[in-house]
Amino acid sequence: MKKILFSLLILSFALGCSAPLQERVLGIWERTSTCTPEGQCQDTPADKVQKLTLLRPGLAIYENPEDPERQRKIEYELFEKDTKSNSPEILFRFLNLGFQIRYVILKADKDKLELFNPDRNNTEIYKKVGVAPE
């Protein structure tokens, strides 16, 4: 009986241990769809897939095939506590364009990232397609 309880304790500890949020968001992400609050999702056409590469520390590359520049270097800041939404948030700053976008991180695991945009009231779904270069 003690062995079973000990095994369950170790298993619950192992399942509760995941990489820190900062580590989970790093990588190369492609937006696969955008969803409304009602749950209606629209898939991103293959020729219009936007790519987001999150690097360390706070540096990102945003690629959009519809943008004349195609690729923009942007900054990001991760907030895990004391946010407006009481959930982790990420703020992207497009410095050369003079604006920023705030997202609430709904899900961040090894191959899926869900970001809620409170200004547009939609959720963007990303899948991981690669690791961030060092």
N, C-alpha and C positions, 0 to 999 in steps of 0.2 A: 504493500500500500504506500509506503514512504517513497519507494522508487517511482511509482506512478505520479504522486503529487510533485515530486522533484522534477520529473520529466515535463509535467504540465507547466510548472513554474518556468523552466528553461524555455519551453516552446513559446509561452506567452511573452517572455522577455525578448526573445529573438524576433517575434512578429512585431512587437512594438518598436523595435529599433529600425529606423530607416535613416537614410542619409539626410543631413540637414537640408533645409529648403534651398539654400544657396547652391548646394551641390546638385540637387535634383533639377533645377531650372537651367543649368549650364548645358549647352549643346546647340545643335542645329535643328530647328523646328520648321515645319511647313504647315501652313494653315489649310486644314482640310474642309472646314465648314464653319458657318456662322448660324447661330440659333437665336430665335426670339424667346421671350419669357414664356410663351405658350408652348414651347418645345418644338416649334417648326424649324427644321434645319435646312439650310441651302448649302449644297456641296460647292466647293470652289472648283471652277473649270480648270483642267490640267494646264492650259496655257496662261492662266492668271494666278497661279499659286504664288503666294507671298511667302518669303523665307525670312526667318528671324534667327540670327546666330547670337547667342548670349555668351559672352566671354568674361574673363576676370580682369580686373575688378571694375565692374560697372560699365563695361564697354560692350556695345552691341553693333551688329550690322543688320540693316533692314533692306531686304531686296524685294522690289515690286516690279513685275514686268510692265505695268502700265505707267510707271514713273519714268520721265525722260532721263533721269540720272541713273535709273536702274538700281543703284546700290548707295545707301547712305549710312555713314557712321554716326551712331547715336549713343547717348549715355543712358544708363538705367540705374535706378536705385531701388533696392528691395527693403520693404518695411514689414517686419514680422509681428510687431506689437504696437499698441496704441495708435491704431489706424481709424479712419472714419467709419469703416465697415466692421470693425472688430475682427477682421480676418486679415491674413497676409495680403499685401498689395505690392504691385510693381509699378514704377513710374518711369515712362520712357520720355526722354527729352530730345527733341529734334532741334538742336541748337542753331543750325544755320537757317532753319525755317521759323524759329521763334515760337514754338508751341510745345506742349507736353500732353501726354495721354496717360491717364491713371487707370489701372486695371485691378480688380480684386481677383486673387488667385483662388479659384474654386478647387482645382485639382492639379497636382504636380507629382507625377510618378515617373518611372524610368522611360516610358514611351508615350505618355499623353500629358498634355498641358491644356487646361481649360481656364480662360481668362474672361471675366465679366467686365464689360465696359459700362459703367453706370451712366455716362453721358449719352450713349447710344442705346442703352438698355438692351444689349445683346451679349451673347457669349460666343467667343471665338475658340474653336477647337483646333489644337495643333498636334501633330504627331512628330515624334523625334526621328530624324533621318540621319543623324550623325553626331559625333562627339565634337566638342569645341576644341579647336587647335590650341596648343599651349602657347 
